[in-house]
Amino acid sequence: MTTDSFNGCCQRLAAACAAIDLATAVLRNPAQVKVWEPGLECFAELVSCRAGRDGIYFLWSWGAPICQVGRAGEAAEAIARVVSPSRPHCRTVPDRSRR
């Protein structure tokens, strides 16, 4: 896999993240995507991609796989759960204010 291919994967992830209103910056060497909730850059995640035995994967900053690069939308949703604590899908405490 060439550097250009990894950069292309990162571009697709950046587009998927932008589609759900996350901010991104694509870095070139090595190919990585910095992703954050606008206004909350302190929660940014740096995602890379790497070839494995059975495909190419997006990886968390600590090296664990997120998913295969062909599933950029799924990766964006997983990243959103980490970098966007205020989004409804990130709530861990039930909202009891409506009772």
C-alpha positions, 0 to 999 in steps of 0.5 A: 500500500502506498502513502498516497493510498493511506492519504486517500483513506484519511481523506475519506475518513475526514469527509465522513467525519465532516458529514456528521459535523466533526472538524478534521485536519488531514496530516500527510507524513504519516497519514493521519486524521485529527478529529474533534468536535468544533469548540472542543479541540481538547478532546481531539483524536488522532486516527491513522490507518495501517494494513493488517493481515485481512485488510486496511484498518483505521486505528485509534491513537493508541493503536487499537483498530476501529474498523476497516477503511471501507467503513469510514462512516462507521469509523466516524460514528465511533470517533464521535462517541469519543470526541463529542461528549455532549452529543445525545448518543454519548450520554451515559446518564439518563436524562430525567429532566423530562419526567 
